[in-house]
Amino acid sequence: MDHVIGLKCTICGAEYGVDEVAYVCPEHGDDGILDVMYDYDVIKSRISREDLAQNHDYTIWRYKPLMAVEPDASVPPLRVGWTPLYPAPRLAEQLGLKHLWVKDDGPNPTASFKDRASAVAVVKAQETGAEIITTASTGNAAAALAGLSASVGLPAVIFVPKTAPPAKIAQHLIYGARVMLVDGTYDDAFELTLKVAKEFGWYNRNTAYNPYMTEGKKTAIFEICEQLKWQAPDRIFVPVGDGCIIGGMHKGLKDLLALGWIDKMPKIMGVQAAGSAPLVDAWERGLQGWDMQPIAAHSVADSIVAGLPRDRNKALAAVRETGGAYIAVSDEEILAAIPTVARNTGVFSEPAAAAAYAGLVKAVGEGLVDADERVVVMLTGSGLKDINSAMKTVPEPPIVAPNLDAVKALMA
């Protein structure tokens, strides 16, 4: 990987070669989150916007030269990425905006954004010769890892809270992963996975702890900008739990600016559930990631529940360095967003994804978004991931007798 310079600690700035450390900066233990550094001159010699225009590989691997994998690395066969970016004119009209799009990552193989990172995790695990791969998750990352691992025959062991939605647990089991339901929170599952992976020598996909997960997640912003003909949006709304998605979006934008493929940095808007909003608090109080303390987190949007976001350093930088903001939305606002988005775009999102739109509604109400701005809302997972939550947003349908008069009576 001659296009990769090395890894840089997000706390102390120490730099390491890719062969020196596997996951984190040794000076800060498991909190020493690393960032991948690139030689952009090398990348420019291997890929351009013109090359992409002729590339018919419509997956995340069309951006392989911008990722921290070997050029000839074998990749999983499942089609990950190049998800649709839909114009949303009816939502825009309701909010008084002129330009609004929703990026729907539900069509990914396991129906969430997390397939992007898990695809990279599988490639990196194979590079190291790992026999087993593991992760902690609220559900989606584990489902993604289970599915991507199954596609290449790599055994996976996953740890999720026992409260994870049944649809997500079903995915884990159907794909053949070994599932361990943790009697505790996501943060408990995360800590357990760190210990287990070290004890047994398994490859660890854990968000943030593994620096290469950011590199998979940044592919979404590459797609957004390419789908917008390399005219970067003015503002992007991103649901935030552990902070790896928003950090990845920021990393991708920095890559594109360094390559000269876009000419401005969009404002990144992080949206958290009110019951799980430690980054909102840190942003408002001017705290650094290493100053943050864990909280008791809860929300209907299970995918973005994290008491201490693992990628908090990158997540705070994504908002601060782009002039964006962090916004907290209530569970009621999140649930209300699910049918609103579905009825005006045809996209059915799980609560964590819908939180991003709820954040846009709140930001517009607070005067944070100009009517002329070009806005993208990142919808990270399918509503089929959590049917129980979705059903709370709609009335029970009537039962009708099998005759025309019964239908007429109801229609009247």
Secondary structure as UniProt FT lines:
FT   TURN            2..3
FT   STRAND          4..9
FT   TURN            10..12
FT   STRAND          15..16
FT   TURN            18..20
FT   TURN            26..27
FT   HELIX           29..31
FT   STRAND          33..38
FT   HELIX           40..44
FT   TURN            45..46
FT   HELIX           49..53
FT   HELIX           60..66
FT   TURN            71..72
FT   STRAND          85..87
FT   HELIX           89..95
FT   STRAND          99..104
FT   TURN            106..107
FT   TURN            109..110
FT   TURN            113..114
FT   HELIX           115..128
FT   STRAND          133..136
FT   HELIX           140..152
FT   STRAND          156..161
FT   TURN            162..163
FT   HELIX           166..174
FT   TURN            175..176
FT   STRAND          178..182
FT   HELIX           186..200
FT   STRAND          203..204
FT   TURN            207..209
FT   HELIX           212..217
FT   HELIX           219..227
FT   TURN            228..230
FT   STRAND          235..239
FT   HELIX           244..259
FT   STRAND          267..273
FT   HELIX           274..276
FT   HELIX           278..285
FT   HELIX           289..291
FT   HELIX           302..304
FT   TURN            310..311
FT   HELIX           312..320
FT   TURN            321..323
FT   STRAND          325..329
FT   HELIX           331..345
FT   HELIX           351..365
FT   TURN            366..367
FT   TURN            371..372
FT   STRAND          374..379
FT   STRAND          381..382
FT   HELIX           383..385
FT   HELIX           387..391
FT   TURN            392..393
FT   HELIX           404..411
//
